């Protein structure tokens, strides 16, 4: 089964405004609170695709209760470790041109006892996990190399570890040799400290990451699709033009598609098609982690995956 870790879940509140102006009173004509956090977006999309997942991590306070109730409502199995502090709220403000401004709280602090409790449960849950997806930032109080530790546990137990994070936690987590990392261009530039100009740059940087033992480096490029690099192949994914509504959560949705394709034993090309189709479908919806199965099937037929010949 697929287990999804979200250390720092949130209530995501989406406000639709005609015009977003700093320093004046704003009236929202649409508000949509949902259970959010990158891992929960992954879980929601997997649920839509018909796959049962187990969501783990930390939840606390009234916000935590709300998040749990939202997951229960849509039938997503969740076994979060309860914490004393309040889970966070994040805002996404979208104007009439679909321009998005996000305000993200840093979230609660996790105590040593809460970490111990989580780890006891994690060792139990890993016994029935084939793929472990870890998405998003680490919560305060967790060691900076926590994804490295979790990745090492997965390696010992032959579990495929998919790590979708950024910054220091991604950099350290890579040393556990994850099955997949999925940076976007900004995250890859941040990781490599190289300004990316073209696909060849992406491939070169990805190859240097493979040397650290990562099995697949999948770089998502928004409307330009994806590039996947592993020791045998470089695949480039080309996607059709679509009318987007809200691309927040597209990366998480593409992780959901990738995990499901992997779990079902699809070959890499089909896995990439499913992954991109999920990202695209999410971008067409106002809510994050929301996809439509008919659109996904249509996109799968339209997406092209081909082996890329590197010019350098
Ligand atoms: P992230 O959310 O991590 O930044 P991306 O924005 O690259 O990730 O999106 C992940 C995937 O979702 C892309 O590879 C693509 O398949 C799809 N996607 C995202 N934005 C768009 C868009 N504007 N048009 C079409 N597809 C998109």
Boltz pocket constraint, residues with backbone or C-beta under 6 A from the ligand:
constraints:
  - pocket:
      binder: B
      contacts: [[A, 182], [A, 183], [A, 184], [A, 219], [A, 220], [A, 221], [A, 222], [A, 223], [A, 224], [A, 225], [A, 226], [A, 239], [A, 240], [A, 241], [A, 242], [A, 244], [A, 247], [A, 248], [A, 249], [A, 250], [A, 251], [A, 252], [A, 254], [A, 275], [A, 276], [A, 277], [A, 278], [A, 279], [A, 280], [A, 283]]
      max_distance: 6.0
